[in-house]
Amino acid sequence: MNKKAAVFACRFTGFIGILASLFFGKVYGPAGLVLGLIGSMFWFGLAWYFQRSVGTG
């Protein structure tokens, strides 16, 4: 697996997750917003892990 591509994909998914969180916040209220942001944090954390392990700047 190309780790630079994995970092990009995780960050992209995190940004999409933030947009989805805003939508969930409108539809499901604060609980949907918080759960969506937690999911986005997972993707950004995974990108950070891949970036740290490969050493890309």
Secondary structure, DSSP 8 states (H G I E B T S, - for coil): --HHHHHHHHHHHHHHHHHHHHHHHHHH-HHHHHHHHHHHHHHHHHHHHHHHHHT--
